[in-house]
């Protein structure tokens, strides 16, 4: 397993991917590279910040918590942490009800179309995926966003951000049921991915998911995108 962080040269990774792609193609197979979307290709801090600032501008929120909403409105997207409540202590916001209301507002809006289509990519992410495609790999976007509520926004965002999309060698997989846990969906999806070809590499920010992929595809290259991730990973 390798650790891929911003600022690292991708050249050695491309050399390794090219070697693996050529080997699979030589044997008549289809090489696959799997990309998680959120916090792997898409920098979700931008969307979270939009929701936070919308809550801070909300008339009712401002009436109930004038000081705390002012503090929240000055919060930079670059400072955002994974869990909603973890962002409040650095701002000296201690009101539990405020935190719970912010979490509820975030849950209601964060996964919705108006915010999804405003997503921003990590610098260089589009070019990285495009180059993998140029090298001869099929691309799988594997995301635990739910298909009924988030498919349209996901595809539109990827398209508007210039990620490769709408090609026969590109596959987009979202979970069919919002209630299914992200981990359970991704573990189950591995069999569907295996039917498409041979996984040579996977890029993912959540280590439980990456470990499951490593167990299912032991010969593949596992790349951990060390961005934001759930606390206390294995």
C-alpha positions in Angstrom: 0.0 0.0 0.0 1.3 3.4 -0.9 0.5 6.9 0.4 -0.4 9.5 -2.2 -0.5 13.1 -0.9 -0.6 16.5 -2.7 2.8 17.8 -3.8 4.2 14.4 -4.6 5.4 13.7 -8.2 3.1 11.3 -9.9 5.7 10.1 -12.4 6.8 6.9 -10.5 3.1 6.0 -10.1 2.5 6.4 -13.8 5.5 4.2 -14.6 4.1 1.5 -12.3 0.6 1.8 -13.7 1.9 1.6 -17.3 3.8 -1.6 -16.6 0.8 -3.2 -15.0 -1.6 -2.0 -17.8 0.6 -3.4 -20.5 1.0 -6.8 -18.8 -2.8 -7.2 -18.5 -3.4 -6.0 -22.1 -0.7 -8.5 -23.3 -2.7 -11.3 -21.7 -5.9 -10.2 -23.3 -7.4 -8.7 -20.2 -8.9 -5.4 -19.3 -6.9 -3.4 -16.8 -9.1 -1.4 -14.3 -8.1 1.6 -12.1 -10.6 2.3 -9.3 -11.1 5.9 -8.0 -13.1 6.9 -5.0 -14.7 10.3 -5.6 -15.2 12.3 -2.3 -11.9 13.4 -0.7 -10.0 11.4 -3.3 -10.7 13.2 -6.5 -13.1 15.9 -5.1 -12.0 18.1 -2.3 -15.2 18.0 -0.2 -14.1 20.8 2.1 -15.4 23.2 -0.5 -18.9 21.8 -0.4 -18.9 21.5 3.4 -17.8 25.2 3.6 -20.7 26.2 1.4 -23.2 24.5 3.7 -21.6 26.0 6.8 -21.7 29.5 5.4 -25.3 29.0 4.3 -26.2 28.0 7.8 -24.4 31.1 9.2 -26.4 33.3 6.8 -29.7 31.7 7.6 -32.0 34.3 9.2 -33.2 32.0 12.0 -29.7 30.9 12.8 -28.5 34.5 13.0 -31.3 35.4 15.3 -30.7 32.6 17.7 -26.9 32.7 17.6 -25.6 36.0 16.4 -22.1 35.6 17.7 -21.6 32.0 16.8 -22.9 32.4 13.2 -20.5 35.3 12.8 -17.6 33.1 13.9 -18.8 30.3 11.6 -19.0 32.7 8.6 -15.3 33.5 9.0 -14.3 29.8 8.9 -12.1 29.0 5.9 -12.7 25.9 3.9 -9.0 25.1 4.2 -9.4 24.7 8.0 -12.3 22.3 7.8 -12.1 18.9 9.7 -13.9 15.7 8.8 -16.6 15.7 11.4 -19.0 18.7 11.7 -18.7 19.1 15.5 -14.9 19.0 15.3 -14.9 22.3 13.5 -16.6 24.2 16.3 -14.0 24.0 19.1 -11.3 25.8 17.1 -13.8 28.6 16.6 -14.6 28.8 20.4 -18.2 27.7 19.7 -19.4 25.7 22.7 -23.2 25.7 22.4 -24.2 22.1 21.9 -27.6 23.0 20.4 -25.8 25.1 17.8 -23.6 22.2 16.9 -26.6 19.8 16.7 -28.5 22.3 14.5 -25.5 22.8 12.2 -25.2 19.0 11.9 -28.8 18.6 11.0 -28.6 21.4 8.5 -25.5 19.8 7.0 -27.2 16.4 6.7 -30.1 18.0 5.0 -28.2 19.9 2.4 -24.7 18.5 1.9 -25.7 15.6 -0.3 -28.2 17.6 -2.5 -28.0 18.6 -6.1 -27.5 22.4 -5.7 -24.3 21.7 -3.7 -23.0 18.7 -5.6 -22.7 20.6 -8.8 -20.5 23.2 -7.1 -17.8 20.6 -6.1 -14.2 21.4 -6.8 -11.5 18.9 -7.6 -8.1 18.5 -6.0 -5.5 20.2 -8.3 -4.3 17.8 -11.0 -7.0 15.2 -10.3 -8.6 15.5 -13.7 -5.3 15.2 -15.6 -4.3 12.2 -13.4 -7.4 10.3 -14.3 -7.1 11.3 -18.0 -3.6 10.1 -18.2 -4.5 6.7 -16.7 -7.1 6.5 -19.5 -4.4 7.4 -22.0 -2.2 4.6 -20.7 -4.8 2.1 -21.6 -6.8 1.5 -18.4 -10.5 1.4 -17.9 -11.7 3.8 -15.2 -14.1 3.0 -12.4 -15.5 5.8 -10.3 -16.6 4.0 -7.2 -18.5 6.3 -4.8 -20.8 5.6 -1.9 -23.0 8.5 -2.9 -26.5 7.1 -3.4 -27.8 6.6 -7.0 -31.4 7.9 -6.5 -30.4 11.2 -5.0 -26.9 11.9 -6.2 -26.3 10.3 -9.6 -27.3 13.4 -11.7 -25.3 15.8 -9.6 -22.3 13.5 -9.5 -22.2 13.0 -13.3 -22.8 16.7 -14.0 -20.1 17.7 -11.5 -17.5 15.3 -13.0 -18.4 16.5 -16.5 -18.2 20.2 -15.6 -14.9 19.7 -13.8 -13.5 18.0 -17.0 -13.1 14.5 -15.6 -13.3 11.8 -18.2 -16.9 10.7 -18.4 -19.4 9.4 -20.9 -17.1 6.8 -22.5 -17.5 3.1 -22.9 -14.4 2.4 -20.9 -15.5 4.5 -17.9 -17.8 3.1 -15.3 -19.7 5.1 -12.6 -20.9 3.1 -9.6 -23.1 4.6 -6.8 -24.9 2.7 -4.1 -28.5 1.8 -4.9 -29.8 2.5 -1.4 -29.0 5.5 0.7 -29.5 3.4 3.9 -26.7 1.0 3.0 -23.4 1.8 4.8 -20.6 3.1 2.6 -18.3 0.2 3.6 -21.0 -2.5 2.9 -21.8 -1.1 -0.5 -18.1 -0.9 -1.5 -17.4 -4.4 -0.4 -20.3 -5.8 -2.4 -19.4 -3.7 -5.4 -16.0 -5.3 -5.6 -17.6 -8.4 -7.3 -19.2 -6.2 -9.9 -15.9 -4.5 -10.5 -14.1 -7.9 -10.8 -16.5 -8.8 -13.6 -15.4 -5.8 -15.6 -11.7 -6.8 -15.8 -8.6 -6.9 -13.7 -8.0 -4.3 -11.0 -4.5 -3.0 -11.1 -4.8 -0.1 -8.8 -7.2 1.6 -6.4 -7.2 5.2 -5.0 -9.2 5.7 -1.8 -9.2 8.0 1.2 -10.9 5.6 3.7 -8.6 2.9 4.9 -11.3 0.3 5.7 -12.5 0.5 2.1 -8.9 0.2 0.8 -8.1 -2.7 3.0 -11.2 -4.5 1.7 -10.0 -3.9 -1.9 -6.6 -5.1 -1.0 -8.0 -8.3 0.4 -10.1 -8.9 -2.8 -7.4 -7.8 -5.2 -4.2 -8.7 -3.5 -2.1 -8.2 -6.6 -3.3 -4.6 -7.2 -1.6 -1.4 -6.2 -3.4 0.3 -3.3 -3.0 4.0 -3.0 -4.1 5.8 0.1 -5.2 9.4 -0.5 -4.3 10.9 2.9 -6.8 13.8 2.8 -9.8 13.9 5.1 -11.0 10.5 6.5 -13.0 9.0 9.3 -11.3 9.3 12.7 -9.3 6.4 14.1 -8.7 4.4 10.9 -7.3 0.9 11.1 
